[in-house]
């Protein structure tokens, strides 16, 4: 009987048990301290400054201070319906057209969990090397905001679906290279809130007016999310950005989300503090929001590290307060959004309208067996083939490119030749035309011809000798910038690349250009 509470459920995968309405306050209080571990508990301090991959100014700061960074990543799932109702989960619909009594929080409306949400939660938990909770539950997280019509969010509190995992990341050579492992505290299922639209003009007929300038669109209310909470293991903007990029790759490889930051399908909130080298206690945590690109995340973190270190050096550490700050892309700085007056009390209690979710080992094993080869495993396999790290990172970054590469070498092509071809001719064409590898194949099938013929039409420069000559000319004319780059200011790679593109009138193959440029910039002579 209980299995009928799930939509599109497959038999014998789950067992549902009812839950008690209330838990003791003692349990709730205890978990609050555990949840805050990602940013406020004591962690063994480093005795020397970590290597930073940014500017000389930041390197100088990090001689005295250590940044401690954790990230909360919200992944919007690619399900056909919302988490607890049958409304379509479709991005870009006209405001308030994909809603029903359940997602509007009307009295008497009851949620029904989509089995696909649980399926995706298990897949992501396994991919992040987590331990799964074979028995988990949903809870009500209560707070008021205009885009939350129920007055609470259905989430998971003390028993998430997955916890205690990790993710491995390769740092690109231009940022110093190396391998990092970052801990994953937990992965939990929840629903998204609606969206406030700030406008002083337009057609208000389809949007609910909250105030003179704020409209609310509830299409997103109830859309399924998986929230990934990291351990506070990152120490620089580059490490945080690479962690975020790896999360995006993983959810795309798994097919659980498109991971598009511009659409809000993947959203990262960064928690950051700094502390003097050797200090065991964490500093005051600041949260940064409004990060719509990984490059913006890196810049925002570096700015915030600098801002906090400056206050420390001026004897004004007390002015670093617990708050939420927004990244202003135009001004290239963080600005205060709201202050936080202590730990929020969300008054969690078990969701009375949803039963517990029980996973069978057979079900977990079946999902584990269906997982694709993930980015880390693919990178190590490509490395074992003899490919350099630049080739490896490029090929494994996009699942479509990786699959195409595997098919090409599966047909007998030389590994290195296939990688060079993809990284030079194909990569440049895809970038210029803003296409995916699937799009180029479709265009060839539709129009006929060859890849080389398509590239020739665009008149791109793909001769490595010609590109190398331009690179060497730019380097010889920029001795000051070369000295700065080799002293650690690696962001100047963009300056050199820009000069070469200018010299080639925009026709130099970007991937080939960057590959040769990096070799020349990092050469000993």
C-alpha positions in Angstrom: 0.0 0.0 0.0 2.8 2.4 0.9 4.4 2.1 -2.5 1.5 3.9 -4.1 2.7 7.1 -2.5 5.5 7.3 -5.1 5.0 8.5 -8.7 6.6 6.4 -11.4 8.0 4.0 -8.8 9.6 0.7 -9.7 8.5 -2.2 -7.5 10.8 -3.4 -4.7 13.2 -0.5 -4.9 12.0 1.3 -1.8 10.0 0.6 1.3 8.1 3.4 3.0 7.6 3.7 6.7 5.7 6.3 8.6 7.6 8.7 10.9 6.9 10.2 14.2 5.7 13.8 14.0 8.1 15.2 16.5 11.7 14.6 17.5 13.3 15.8 20.7 14.8 19.2 20.8 18.0 17.6 22.1 18.6 15.8 18.8 17.9 19.0 16.8 20.3 21.1 18.8 23.0 18.5 18.5 22.8 18.4 14.8 23.0 22.2 14.5 26.5 22.0 15.8 27.4 19.2 13.4 26.0 21.1 10.4 28.1 24.1 11.2 31.2 22.0 11.2 31.8 22.9 7.6 32.7 26.4 8.6 33.0 26.9 12.3 34.7 23.9 14.0 38.3 23.6 14.8 40.5 22.0 12.1 44.2 21.3 12.3 46.0 24.5 11.2 48.7 24.5 8.5 52.1 25.5 9.7 53.1 27.1 6.4 51.3 29.1 3.8 49.6 27.2 1.0 50.7 27.9 -2.5 48.3 30.3 -4.2 47.9 30.4 -8.0 46.9 34.1 -8.4 48.6 37.4 -8.1 51.8 38.4 -6.2 49.7 40.5 -3.9 47.6 37.5 -2.8 50.7 35.4 -2.5 52.1 38.0 -0.1 49.0 38.0 2.0 48.9 34.2 2.2 52.4 34.1 3.8 50.7 35.3 7.0 47.1 34.1 6.7 45.3 30.9 5.7 42.0 31.0 3.9 39.4 28.4 4.9 36.7 27.8 2.2 33.7 25.6 2.1 31.0 25.5 -0.6 27.3 24.7 -0.7 26.3 23.6 -4.2 22.6 23.5 -5.2 22.0 21.2 -8.2 18.6 21.6 -10.0 17.6 18.1 -11.2 16.6 17.3 -14.8 13.4 15.6 -13.9 10.3 15.9 -16.1 8.2 16.9 -13.1 8.7 18.8 -9.8 9.7 16.9 -6.7 6.3 16.5 -4.9 3.7 17.1 -7.6 3.1 16.5 -11.3 3.7 20.0 -12.5 6.3 20.1 -15.4 9.8 21.0 -14.5 10.6 23.3 -17.4 13.0 26.2 -17.4 11.8 29.4 -19.1 8.0 28.9 -18.9 5.8 32.0 -18.7 5.5 33.1 -15.0 3.2 31.1 -12.8 2.0 28.7 -15.5 3.6 25.6 -14.0 2.0 25.6 -10.6 -0.6 23.7 -8.7 -2.1 23.6 -5.1 0.9 21.6 -3.9 3.7 23.9 -5.0 1.6 26.9 -4.0 1.2 25.5 -0.5 -2.6 25.6 -0.4 -4.4 24.0 2.6 -5.1 20.4 2.1 -2.6 19.8 -0.7 -0.4 16.8 0.0 3.1 16.1 -1.5 3.9 12.9 -3.3 7.6 12.2 -3.8 8.9 11.5 -7.3 11.0 8.3 -7.3 13.4 10.0 -9.9 14.6 12.4 -7.2 15.7 9.5 -5.0 17.3 7.8 -8.0 19.3 10.9 -8.8 20.2 11.4 -5.1 21.6 7.9 -4.9 23.6 8.3 -8.2 25.2 11.5 -7.0 26.0 10.1 -3.6 27.7 7.1 -5.1 29.6 9.3 -7.6 30.9 11.4 -4.7 32.1 8.4 -2.8 29.6 8.9 0.0 28.1 6.5 2.4 24.3 6.1 1.7 21.6 6.3 4.3 19.5 3.2 3.7 16.8 4.9 5.8 16.4 8.7 5.4 13.6 11.1 5.9 12.3 14.6 4.9 12.0 17.5 7.3 10.4 20.9 7.3 12.8 23.9 7.3 10.7 26.8 8.4 11.3 30.4 7.4 9.4 33.2 5.8 10.2 34.7 2.4 7.8 36.0 -0.3 8.9 33.3 -2.8 8.1 30.4 -0.3 4.3 30.2 -0.2 4.1 27.3 2.3 6.2 29.2 4.9 8.6 26.2 5.0 10.8 24.2 2.6 10.8 20.4 2.4 14.4 19.4 2.9 16.5 16.8 4.8 18.0 17.7 8.2 19.7 15.2 10.4 19.4 12.1 8.1 20.6 13.1 4.6 20.5 10.6 1.8 24.3 10.6 1.6 27.3 11.8 3.7 31.0 11.4 4.3 32.4 11.4 0.7 35.1 13.1 -1.3 36.0 14.4 -4.8 39.3 14.4 -6.5 40.3 17.4 -8.6 43.2 18.2 -11.0 44.5 21.8 -10.9 45.4 23.1 -14.4 49.1 23.7 -15.1 48.6 27.4 -15.6 47.5 27.6 -11.9 50.4 25.5 -10.6 49.1 22.0 -11.4 48.8 19.2 -8.8 46.0 16.9 -7.4 43.6 17.8 -4.6 41.0 15.8 -2.7 38.2 17.7 -1.1 35.8 16.2 1.5 32.0 16.1 1.0 30.1 16.5 4.3 26.6 15.5 2.9 24.2 15.4 0.0 20.6 15.9 0.7 17.3 16.2 -1.2 15.1 19.2 -1.1 12.8 21.5 -3.1 13.6 24.8 -4.6 11.8 28.1 -3.7 10.1 30.4 -6.2 11.8 33.4 -7.8 11.5 37.1 -7.1 11.5 39.3 -10.1 12.7 42.9 -9.5 11.1 45.2 -12.1 9.4 48.6 -12.2 7.8 48.1 -15.6 6.2 45.5 -17.7 3.2 43.2 -17.8 2.2 42.1 -14.3 -0.9 40.1 -15.4 0.8 36.7 -15.0 3.0 37.5 -12.0 2.0 37.9 -8.4 2.8 41.3 -7.0 4.7 41.2 -3.7 5.6 44.9 -3.5 5.9 47.9 -5.8 9.0 46.6 -7.5 9.0 42.8 -6.7 7.1 40.1 -8.5 7.1 36.5 -7.6 7.2 33.6 -10.1 6.3 30.2 -8.5 7.3 28.1 -11.5 10.5 27.1 -9.7 8.8 26.4 -6.4 9.0 22.6 -5.8 11.6 22.0 -8.4 13.9 19.1 -7.1 17.3 20.0 -5.8 20.3 18.1 -4.4 22.5 20.2 -2.1 26.1 19.2 -1.8 27.9 20.5 1.3 31.7 20.4 1.2 34.2 20.2 4.0 36.1 23.4 4.5 39.1 22.0 2.6 39.8 24.6 0.0 42.4 27.3 0.5 42.2 29.6 -2.6 39.9 30.9 -5.2 41.4 28.6 -7.8 40.8 25.5 -5.7 37.2 26.5 -5.1 36.6 27.2 -8.8 38.1 23.8 -9.8 35.9 22.1 -7.1 32.8 23.8 -8.6 33.8 22.8 -12.1 34.2 19.2 -11.1 30.7 19.2 -9.5 29.4 20.5 -12.8 31.2 17.8 -14.8 30.0 15.1 -12.5 26.3 16.0 -12.6 26.6 16.3 -16.4 28.3 12.9 -16.7 25.6 11.4 -14.5 22.8 13.1 -16.5 21.1 14.3 -13.3 21.4 18.0 -14.3 22.5 20.2 -17.2 24.6 22.1 -14.7 24.1 25.4 -16.4 25.0 28.2 -14.0 23.3 30.9 -16.2 20.0 29.2 -15.7 20.5 28.6 -12.0 20.7 24.8 -12.5 23.9 24.8 -10.5 24.4 27.5 -7.8 27.3 27.8 -5.5 27.4 29.7 -2.2 30.9 30.1 -0.8 31.7 30.3 2.9 35.1 31.9 3.6 37.2 32.9 6.6 40.8 33.6 7.1 43.1 32.9 10.1 46.7 33.6 11.0 49.0 30.8 10.0 49.2 28.3 12.9 45.9 29.4 14.6 43.7 26.3 15.2 40.4 28.2 15.4 38.5 29.3 12.4 38.0 33.0 11.8 34.6 34.7 11.3 32.7 33.1 8.4 31.4 35.3 5.5 29.1 33.9 2.8 29.3 35.0 -0.8 26.4 34.7 -3.2 25.6 35.8 -6.8 28.3 33.7 -8.4 27.2 32.9 -11.9 30.6 31.6 -13.2 33.5 29.8 -11.8 35.9 32.5 -12.9 33.8 35.0 -10.9 33.9 32.6 -7.9 37.7 32.6 -8.0 37.9 36.4 -8.3 35.3 36.9 -5.5 37.2 34.6 -3.1 40.5 36.3 -3.8 39.0 39.7 -3.2 37.4 38.6 0.0 40.7 37.1 1.3 42.4 40.4 0.5 39.6 42.4 2.2 39.7 40.3 5.4 43.5 40.3 5.6 43.6 44.1 5.2 41.2 44.4 8.2 43.4 42.0 10.2 46.5 44.0 9.4 44.9 47.2 10.4 43.9 45.8 13.8 40.2 45.8 12.8 39.5 42.1 12.7 36.3 42.8 14.8 34.9 44.4 11.6 34.8 41.1 9.9 31.3 40.0 10.8 29.1 37.0 10.0 27.2 38.2 7.0 26.1 37.4 3.4 27.9 39.4 0.7 27.2 39.6 -3.0 29.8 39.6 -5.7 29.5 42.7 -7.9 30.9 41.7 -11.2 31.1 45.3 -12.5 32.9 46.7 -9.5 34.9 43.5 -9.0 34.3 43.4 -5.3 32.0 41.9 -2.7 29.3 44.1 -1.0 27.1 43.5 2.0 23.7 41.9 1.3 22.6 41.2 4.9 24.0 40.8 8.4 23.4 37.5 10.3 22.5 37.9 14.0 23.7 34.5 15.1 22.6 31.0 14.0 19.2 30.8 12.2 16.6 28.7 14.0 14.7 27.0 11.2 12.7 24.9 13.7 13.2 21.7 11.8 10.9 18.8 12.4 10.1 15.6 10.4 7.8 16.2 7.5 4.4 14.6 8.6 3.1 14.3 5.0 5.9 12.2 3.7 7.0 8.7 4.8 10.6 7.7 5.4 12.6 6.5 2.3 14.0 3.1 2.7 16.6 1.9 0.1 17.3 -1.8 -0.4 20.9 -2.9 -1.0 19.8 -4.5 -4.2 18.5 -1.2 -5.5 21.7 0.6 -4.5 23.8 -2.0 -6.2 21.8 -1.8 -9.4 22.4 2.0 -9.6 26.1 1.6 -8.8 26.4 -0.9 -11.7 24.7 1.6 -14.0 27.1 4.5 -13.2 29.1 5.8 -16.2 32.8 6.3 -16.1 33.2 9.5 -14.2 35.6 12.4 -14.9 38.3 11.4 -12.4 38.5 7.8 -13.7 38.5 9.0 -17.3 41.3 11.4 -16.6 43.4 8.7 -15.0 42.7 6.4 -18.0 43.7 9.0 -20.5 46.9 9.7 -18.5 47.7 6.0 -18.6 47.5 6.2 -22.4 50.5 8.6 -22.3 48.6 11.8 -22.8 49.8 15.0 -21.1 47.7 16.6 -18.4 46.5 19.5 -20.7 45.2 16.9 -23.2 43.6 14.9 -20.4 41.8 17.9 -18.8 40.5 19.1 -22.2 39.2 15.7 -23.3 37.5 14.8 -20.0 36.0 18.2 -19.4 33.0 17.6 -21.8 31.3 14.2 -21.7 30.4 14.5 -25.4 34.0 15.2 -26.4 35.2 12.3 -24.2 32.8 9.9 -25.7 33.7 11.0 -29.2 37.4 10.6 -28.5 36.8 7.1 -27.1 34.9 6.2 -30.3 37.7 7.6 -32.5 40.5 5.6 -30.8 38.2 2.6 -30.6 38.2 2.6 -34.4 42.0 2.3 -34.3 43.1 5.9 -34.5 46.4 6.9 -32.8 45.7 8.2 -29.3 48.0 11.3 -29.5 47.0 12.2 -33.1 43.3 12.0 -32.2 43.9 14.1 -29.1 45.8 16.8 -31.1 43.2 16.8 -33.8 40.4 17.3 -31.3 42.3 20.0 -29.3 43.3 22.0 -32.3 41.1 21.9 -35.4 37.9 20.6 -33.7 38.2 22.7 -30.5 38.7 25.9 -32.4 35.8 25.3 -34.7 33.5 24.5 -31.8 34.5 27.5 -29.8 34.2 30.0 -32.7 30.8 28.6 -33.8 29.6 28.0 -30.2 28.7 24.4 -30.9 29.1 21.1 -29.1 30.7 18.0 -30.6 27.3 16.6 -31.2 26.3 19.7 -33.2 29.3 19.4 -35.5 28.5 15.8 -36.2 24.9 16.8 -36.9 26.0 19.5 -39.3 28.3 17.1 -41.2 25.5 14.6 -41.5 23.1 17.3 -42.8 25.5 19.1 -45.2 28.1 16.5 -46.0 31.8 17.2 -46.4 34.6 16.9 -43.9 35.7 18.6 -40.6 38.7 20.1 -42.4 36.4 21.5 -45.1 34.2 23.2 -42.4 37.3 24.7 -40.7 38.7 25.9 -44.0 35.5 27.9 -44.6 36.2 29.8 -41.4 39.8 30.4 -42.5 41.4 29.5 -39.1 45.1 29.3 -38.7 45.9 25.8 -37.5 49.6 25.5 -38.5 51.5 25.1 -35.2 54.7 26.5 -36.8 53.0 29.7 -37.8 51.3 30.1 -34.4 54.6 29.5 -32.6 56.3 32.3 -34.6 53.6 34.7 -33.5 53.9 33.6 -29.9 57.6 34.0 -29.9 57.3 37.5 -31.4 54.8 38.6 -28.7 57.0 37.1 -25.9 60.1 38.9 -27.2 58.3 42.2 -27.3 56.9 41.8 -23.8 59.9 41.1 -21.5 58.4 42.8 -18.4 55.2 40.8 -18.6 57.2 37.6 -19.2 59.2 38.3 -16.0 56.0 38.9 -14.0 54.4 35.7 -15.3 57.5 33.6 -14.4 57.5 35.2 -10.9 54.1 33.9 -10.2 51.6 36.2 -11.9 50.2 33.5 -14.1 47.0 35.3 -15.0 49.2 37.2 -17.5 48.8 34.2 -19.8 45.6 35.9 -21.0 47.6 39.0 -21.9 49.9 37.0 -24.2 47.1 35.1 -25.7 45.2 38.3 -26.4 48.3 39.8 -28.2 48.7 36.7 -30.4 45.0 36.8 -31.3 45.3 40.5 -32.1 48.3 39.7 -34.4 46.4 36.9 -36.1 43.3 39.1 -36.5 41.4 36.5 -34.4 42.1 33.6 -36.7 44.7 31.7 -34.6 43.4 28.3 -33.3 42.6 29.1 -29.6 43.3 25.6 -28.2 46.6 25.2 -30.2 47.6 28.8 -29.3 47.2 28.2 -25.6 48.9 24.9 -25.7 52.0 26.3 -27.4 51.9 29.5 -25.4 51.9 27.6 -22.1 54.9 25.6 -23.2 56.9 28.7 -24.1 55.9 30.7 -21.1 57.0 27.9 -18.7 60.2 27.1 -20.6 63.4 27.5 -18.6 64.9 29.8 -21.2 
